[in-house]
Amino acid sequence: MKNARNIVLIGMSGAGKSTLGVLLAKALGMNFVDTDIVIQQQEGRLLQEIIDSDGIDAFMEVEERIVSGLQLENSIISTGGSVIYSDKTMKVLRQSGRIIYLHVPYEKIERRLTNITTRGIVKKNGNSLKDVYDERIPLYMKYCDVTLDCTSKNIEHCVSEIVESLSTP
């Protein structure tokens, strides 16, 4: 891409942001950054360890500080599912590029997330995965420039659709 803008992928854990992001980066000749991995590297701990030892609020402060501080260009950025809880972070990401929401129906997310207790999902005590899903969907919709419905498409099809959508302003 000529203008070195970023493409930011948002969506639930298990939506395929990292998997799709790597393939998209290859297809477009861009860099790939997974913000969850950046957080783990900078903190020296797994996401789940941060949540377990410091709490959800502290994790979200770390996520906001690290993700909103990234200085990236010409990158596919795969974000953590909870990034949409920070208006500040989403404004920074929007200024750096186009935000694409990977929509996957709840039933599919539930099937994909077999490791929910160790995956580092921001989920308040007592909330079910369905509660988290229902709470986040309006936020994903609020912040995205494009919604890509990945319901019954394979990953390559989703990559093709994103590449096509980039050619339209």
SEMITOR-55100 format. One line per 3 residues: number of its first residue (from 1); their letters; for each residue x, y, z of N, C-alpha, C, CB. Coordinates in steps of 0.001 Angstrom, whole numbers. Glycine has a CB too. Layout:
<recs>
NUM = a = X:Y:Z:X:Y:Z:X:Y:Z:X:Y:Z; ...
</recs>
This chain:
<recs>
1 = mkn = 847:-1196:0:0:0:0:878:1240:0:-956:9:1224; 506:2203:-787:1350:3370:-1008:1403:4318:182:871:4113:-2207; 292:4480:889:249:5541:1894:689:5110:3288:-1127:6084:1972
4 = arn = 1203:3904:3432:1758:3413:4697:762:3494:5850:3001:4198:5052; -512:3411:5556:-1527:3396:6599:-1619:2000:7187:-2897:3851:6047; -2113:1908:8394:-2279:615:9047:-3665:56:8784:-2034:735:10550
7 = ivl = -3781:-1236:8985:-5079:-1900:9002:-5184:-2527:10379:-5234:-2978:7834; -6225:-2133:11107:-6412:-2576:12481:-7560:-3574:12522:-6685:-1373:13428; -7283:-4771:13040:-8308:-5802:13145:-8833:-5851:14572:-7751:-7180:12720
10 = igm = -10156:-5706:14714:-10791:-5817:16031:-11831:-6925:15984:-11443:-4465:16461; -12182:-7436:17160:-13184:-8491:17245:-12923:-9339:18474:-13180:-9361:15974; -13828:-10257:18709:-13733:-11135:19873:-12499:-12027:19811:-14983:-11993:19983
13 = sga = -12047:-12476:20967:-11048:-13537:21015:-11634:-14714:20252:-10669:-13932:22502; -10825:-15329:19420:-11308:-16463:18640:-11908:-16089:17298:-12315:-17204:19425; -11955:-14784:16991:-12538:-14353:15711:-11586:-14601:14539:-12905:-12865:15772
16 = gks = -10298:-14782:14842:-9326:-15044:13781:-8455:-13857:13432:-10033:-15493:12561; -8383:-12867:14326:-7615:-11649:14033:-6139:-11945:13765:-7736:-10665:15192; -5522:-12758:14610:-4085:-13043:14435:-3834:-13903:13206:-3522:-13744:15680
19 = tlg = -4617:-14942:13041:-4454:-15847:11893:-4664:-15089:10589:-5443:-17037:11985; -5763:-14365:10522:-6090:-13599:9321:-5077:-12481:9112:-7512:-13020:9418; -4641:-11858:10206:-3695:-10751:10114:-2380:-11140:9467:-3432:-10197:11473
22 = vll = -1850:-12307:9841:-595:-12789:9266:-751:-12989:7757:-154:-14110:9947; -1843:-13629:7347:-2078:-13877:5918:-2301:-12568:5159:-3290:-14808:5727; -2995:-11635:5790:-3249:-10340:5172:-1943:-9567:4994:-4244:-9527:6016
25 = aka = -1086:-9625:6003:213:-8953:5922:1046:-9521:4779:976:-9090:7252; 1011:-10831:4619:1738:-11466:3509:1151:-11026:2168:1687:-13013:3633; -171:-11029:2083:-839:-10690:821:-577:-9245:405:-2339:-10924:943
28 = lgm = -436:-8343:1386:-282:-6920:1081:1159:-6426:1223:-1178:-6110:1982; 2066:-7309:1647:3459:-6896:1837:3613:-5916:2984:3999:-6278:566; 2832:-6111:4039:2875:-5213:5193:3470:-5946:6403:1452:-4676:5524
31 = nfv = 3763:-5194:7448:4224:-5776:8710:3025:-6334:9463:4979:-4722:9576; 3279:-7236:10397:2208:-7769:11236:2578:-7571:12699:1951:-9274:10930; 1641:-7014:13467:1844:-6813:14899:621:-7329:15649:2103:-5309:15224
34 = dtd = 863:-8207:16616:-198:-8703:17488:-28:-7989:18825:-144:-10284:17653; -980:-7127:19174:-807:-6305:20378:-762:-7153:21653:-1939:-5283:20479; -1426:-8298:21661:-1343:-9169:22840:95:-9640:23066:-2282:-10385:22681
37 = ivi = 784:-9965:21985:2177:-10414:22093:3071:-9255:22535:2674:-10994:20740; 2823:-8062:22004:3600:-6879:22404:3431:-6636:23907:3154:-5619:21593; 2200:-6736:24397:1937:-6541:25835:2711:-7583:26648:402:-6640:26140
40 = qqq = 2633:-8841:26237:3336:-9906:26961:4843:-9671:26961:3021:-11274:26341; 5388:-9242:25827:6830:-8987:25748:7232:-7825:26657:7244:-8686:24295; 6453:-6737:26621:6816:-5563:27412:6619:-5797:28911:5995:-4362:26965
43 = egr = 5632:-6607:29257:5349:-6873:30668:6111:-8083:31206:3863:-7084:30861; 6621:-8917:30307:7339:-10112:30718:6453:-11162:31367:8428:-9739:31657; 5161:-11113:31058:4196:-12070:31626:3118:-12359:30594:3558:-11520:32946
46 = llq = 2441:-13497:30771:1287:-13815:29940:125:-12885:30298:875:-15302:30114; -770:-12671:29332:-1937:-11833:29594:-2710:-12329:30810:-2853:-11798:28369; -2918:-13643:30869:-3693:-14213:31969:-3005:-13978:33318:-3906:-15715:31742
49 = eii = -1671:-14009:33335:-939:-13741:34574:-1164:-12299:35032:568:-14011:34379; -1177:-11365:34090:-1417:-9961:34431:-2818:-9816:35024:-1253:-9048:33179; -3803:-10422:34359:-5189:-10342:34838:-5320:-10992:36212:-6150:-11019:33836
52 = dsd = -4734:-12191:36372:-4855:-12916:37643:-4172:-12197:38798:-4274:-14304:37502; -2983:-11641:38555:-2246:-11056:39673:-2566:-9577:39900:-769:-11217:39441; -2858:-8832:38846:-3068:-7391:38990:-4531:-6966:38864:-2254:-6664:37966
55 = gid = -5355:-7834:38260:-6774:-7506:38081:-7070:-6956:36692:-7211:-6499:39127; -8348:-6960:36356:-8798:-6527:35023:-8503:-5049:34775:-10299:-6785:34862; -8777:-4205:35775:-8562:-2767:35574:-7097:-2455:35285:-9027:-1984:36806
58 = afm = -6204:-3095:36031:-4767:-2877:35815:-4356:-3390:34434:-3933:-3579:36919; -4889:-4544:34041:-4577:-5069:32707:-5020:-4077:31636:-5258:-6443:32483; -6216:-3536:31812:-6738:-2617:30784:-5926:-1318:30738:-8228:-2298:31056
61 = eve = -5378:-892:31863:-4482:275:31859:-3202:-44:31097:-4147:716:33305; -2654:-1242:31326:-1446:-1681:30615:-1734:-1747:29112:-962:-3072:31144; -2862:-2360:28761:-3233:-2482:27350:-3354:-1097:26705:-4562:-3261:27204
64 = eri = -4036:-178:27388:-4205:1165:26839:-2861:1860:26663:-5112:1998:27741; -2017:1789:27675:-707:2452:27628:139:1902:26478:40:2271:28971; 206:594:26377:1075:-21:25364:508:146:23953:1271:-1508:25672
67 = vsg = -770:-174:23774:-1342:-129:22418:-1443:1307:21906:-2732:-789:22400; -1846:2244:22751:-1965:3622:22264:-591:4262:22064:-2796:4462:23244; 452:3659:22639:1805:4175:22464:2549:3594:21278:2587:3924:23688
70 = lql = 1960:2628:20590:2635:2014:19439:2776:3037:18313:1853:765:18941; 3958:3091:17749:4221:3983:16606:4405:3100:15380:5496:4902:16850; 3313:2760:14734:3385:1816:13625:2903:2457:12336:2565:567:13931
73 = ens = 3483:1989:11237:2939:2324:9919:3154:1144:9003:3598:3609:9333; 2315:1086:7984:2349:-19:7025:2238:-1372:7732:3639:37:6197; 1367:-1431:8730:1229:-2645:9540:-209:-3129:9604:1745:-2401:10943
76 = iis = -332:-4447:9682:-1597:-5069:10046:-1505:-5221:11559:-1849:-6474:9289; -2456:-4654:12280:-2424:-4696:13740:-3583:-5555:14229:-2498:-3260:14350; -3230:-6675:14851:-4234:-7542:15465:-4333:-7136:16927:-3866:-9075:15310
79 = tgg = -5514:-6689:17338:-5685:-6191:18709:-6300:-7258:19602:-6562:-4929:18721; -6145:-7077:20890:-6849:-7921:21848:-8333:-7574:21809:-6272:-7743:23283; -9165:-8538:22144:-10611:-8326:22081:-11124:-7207:22957:-11304:-9569:22450
82 = svi = -10365:-6865:24016:-10826:-5851:24974:-10370:-4441:24627:-10341:-6199:26355; -9633:-4272:23549:-9079:-2960:23200:-10182:-1906:23043:-8263:-3059:21903; -11378:-2339:22693:-12487:-1410:22440:-13043:-790:23721:-13602:-2127:21705
85 = ysd = -12586:-1240:24883:-13011:-619:26137:-12299:712:26368:-12748:-1563:27312; -11253:1002:25598:-10518:2259:25752:-10792:3182:24571:-9006:1992:25883; -11532:4245:24845:-11831:5233:23809:-10533:5873:23317:-12806:6317:24346
88 = ktm = -9615:6140:24241:-8324:6746:23886:-7576:5869:22884:-7459:6965:25151; -7476:4586:23190:-6750:3667:22308:-7410:3599:20942:-6676:2266:22927; -8726:3513:20922:-9427:3400:19637:-9256:4655:18793:-10912:3130:19864
91 = kvl = -9189:5832:19436:-8945:7072:18682:-7553:7055:18058:-9100:8309:19600; -6559:6591:18832:-5186:6499:18315:-5135:5524:17134:-4202:6043:19438; -5774:4367:17300:-5776:3367:16220:-6487:3894:14976:-6450:2068:16695
94 = rqs = -7587:4599:15180:-8333:5143:14032:-7489:6162:13278:-9657:5793:14498; -6714:6970:13995:-5876:7975:13332:-4784:7315:12492:-5243:8914:14371; -4401:6096:12870:-3288:5448:12180:-3733:4593:10994:-2519:4595:13152
97 = gri = -5029:4376:10847:-5446:3533:9727:-6910:3169:9749:-4644:2292:9710; -7210:2119:9028:-8587:1653:8859:-8872:525:9844:-8836:1181:7402; -10022:590:10502:-10378:-413:11509:-11405:-1374:10918:-10935:262:12801
100 = iyl = -11049:-2647:10933:-11926:-3685:10382:-12361:-4609:11511:-11209:-4491:9250; -13665:-4735:11668:-14245:-5612:12687:-14528:-6968:12061:-15547:-4997:13291; -13908:-8000:12611:-14160:-9370:12148:-15320:-9930:12955:-12880:-10276:12292
103 = hvp = -16476:-9979:12340:-17660:-10475:13034:-17788:-11986:12875:-18920:-9778:12510; -17899:-12650:14005:-18115:-14093:14033:-19254:-14335:15023:-16793:-14888:14441; -20247:-15159:14668:-21370:-15385:15579:-20924:-16062:16884:-22437:-16240:14889
106 = yek = -21674:-15797:17934:-21316:-16290:19262:-21049:-17797:19280:-22418:-15959:20243; -21896:-18569:18634:-21777:-20029:18672:-20411:-20481:18158:-22896:-20680:17840; -19913:-19798:17128:-18616:-20148:16556:-17476:-19747:17510:-18435:-19462:15180
109 = ier = -17609:-18580:18119:-16606:-18127:19110:-16533:-19131:20256:-16957:-16700:19659; -17688:-19539:20734:-17755:-20479:21857:-17058:-21795:21505:-19225:-20744:22252; -17260:-22272:20288:-16606:-23512:19852:-15095:-23364:19748:-17164:-23954:18513
112 = rlt = -14646:-22185:19299:-13214:-21964:19088:-12447:-21751:20398:-13010:-20768:18182; -13104:-21176:21392:-12409:-20825:22637:-12494:-21961:23644:-12998:-19543:23242; -11591:-22905:23499:-11572:-24031:24425:-10713:-23724:25641:-11062:-25287:23727
115 = nit = -9896:-22649:25540:-8952:-22333:26610:-9290:-21014:27291:-7536:-22281:26060; -10563:-20797:27558:-11023:-19491:28057:-10379:-19089:29385:-12527:-19508:28220; -10029:-20051:30229:-9462:-19691:31532:-7987:-19307:31447:-9628:-20842:32501
118 = trg = -7322:-19626:30346:-5895:-19304:30227:-5594:-18343:29085:-5099:-20569:30034; -6608:-17934:28358:-6380:-17156:27137:-6170:-15663:27400:-7546:-17336:26198; -6446:-15203:28600:-6274:-13782:28877:-7442:-12957:28391:-5010:-13281:28246
121 = ivk = -8642:-13483:28575:-9844:-12763:28150:-10324:-11886:29299:-10967:-13753:27700; -10545:-10611:29000:-11051:-9677:30003:-12530:-9985:30222:-10838:-8179:29559; -12799:-10579:31369:-14158:-11051:31674:-14368:-10862:33171:-14372:-12569:31246
124 = kng = -15295:-9986:33508:-15559:-9731:34922:-16109:-10987:35600:-16546:-8558:35084; -15774:-11146:36886:-16277:-12300:37637:-17791:-12376:37538:-15843:-12223:39114; -18283:-13568:37278:-19730:-13754:37182:-20267:-13585:35781:-20423:-12799:38087
127 = nsl = -19482:-12963:34903:-19924:-12791:33517:-19594:-14038:32710:-19265:-11546:32879; -20530:-14430:31876:-20284:-15555:30976:-19632:-15026:29701:-21610:-16320:30651; -19122:-15926:28897:-18571:-15533:27603:-19653:-14841:26765:-18004:-16770:26850
130 = kdv = -20882:-15315:26866:-22002:-14710:26126:-22240:-13274:26595:-23295:-15551:26305; -22116:-13029:27909:-22259:-11665:28435:-21203:-10744:27813:-22135:-11660:29987; -19966:-11238:27770:-18859:-10461:27210:-19127:-10179:25732:-17509:-11211:27388
133 = yde = -19542:-11193:25000:-19842:-11067:23575:-20915:-9990:23359:-20310:-12431:22992; -22013:-10113:24102:-23129:-9168:23943:-22726:-7737:24304:-24312:-9603:24809; -21843:-7603:25292:-21390:-6283:25722:-20473:-5643:24678:-20665:-6384:27068
136 = rip = -19665:-6461:24015:-18648:-5924:23104:-19151:-5619:21702:-17521:-6881:23006; -20144:-6358:21224:-20588:-6178:19827:-20900:-4710:19501:-21833:-7038:19558; -21688:-3988:20330:-21969:-2586:19990:-20701:-1727:19950:-22952:-1996:20994
139 = lym = -19706:-2066:20765:-18450:-1306:20768:-17639:-1587:19504:-17615:-1650:22016; -17603:-2847:19076:-16920:-3159:17813:-17581:-2395:16670:-16943:-4691:17530; -18908:-2378:16675:-19665:-1690:15623:-19402:-177:15668:-21184:-1976:15774
142 = kyc = -19295:365:16861:-19076:1805:17041:-17732:2253:16449:-19135:2164:18535; -16704:1451:16667:-15356:1883:16305:-14882:1465:14918:-14410:1364:17295; -15557:515:14280:-15022:9:13014:-15388:894:11833:-15522:-1396:12765
145 = dvt = -14522:849:10821:-14809:1490:9536:-15510:499:8611:-13506:2021:8880; -15155:-767:8776:-15693:-1836:7937:-16008:-3026:8827:-14692:-2232:6802; -17171:-3651:8596:-17484:-4910:9271:-17355:-6027:8254:-18918:-4885:9905
148 = ldc = -16561:-7024:8599:-16419:-8187:7735:-17095:-9359:8424:-14915:-8497:7427; -18147:-9846:7813:-18863:-10993:8377:-18129:-12263:7982:-20347:-11033:7891; -17513:-12896:8968:-16702:-14099:8715:-17483:-15379:9011:-15423:-14067:9564
151 = tsk = -18802:-15272:9108:-19632:-16381:9569:-19373:-17698:8867:-21049:-16029:9405; -19546:-17730:7562:-19415:-19022:6880:-18366:-18956:5785:-20759:-19459:6288; -17282:-18221:6068:-16218:-18064:5077:-14923:-18634:5641:-16037:-16569:4682
154 = nie = -14119:-19215:4759:-12807:-19648:5226:-11885:-18432:5299:-12211:-20747:4289; -10737:-18622:5925:-9832:-17513:6213:-9329:-16834:4936:-8652:-18009:7033; -9060:-17625:3891:-8578:-17051:2633:-9634:-16145:2004:-8187:-18166:1650
157 = hcv = -10889:-16564:2103:-11988:-15750:1571:-12056:-14412:2312:-13341:-16507:1692; -11893:-14458:3628:-11921:-13234:4441:-10767:-12309:4051:-11843:-13579:5952; -9578:-12877:3841:-8418:-12084:3419:-8724:-11406:2078:-7141:-12983:3303
160 = sei = -9269:-12156:1128:-9612:-11593:-189:-10600:-10447:-65:-10192:-12676:-1098; -11597:-10623:793:-12604:-9563:970:-11979:-8293:1538:-13733:-10046:1895; -11057:-8444:2474:-10397:-7265:3049:-9567:-6571:1965:-9492:-7665:4264
163 = ves = -8787:-7343:1211:-7960:-6760:145:-8852:-5993:-828:-7154:-7867:-607; -9992:-6586:-1210:-10935:-5908:-2114:-11483:-4631:-1490:-12092:-6846:-2479; -11827:-4692:-192:-12416:-3514:468:-11440:-2354:549:-12888:-3874:1866
166 = lst = -10150:-2646:512:-9131:-1579:606:-9027:-781:-670:-7771:-2168:940; -9464:-1360:-1777:-9396:-635:-3045:-10556:366:-3178:-9413:-1626:-4224; -11535:257:-2267:-12623:1234:-2267:-12373:2228:-1143:-14017:539:-2102
169 = p = -12550:3509:-1411:-12237:4541:-400:-13142:4470:816:-12343:5921:-1015
</recs>
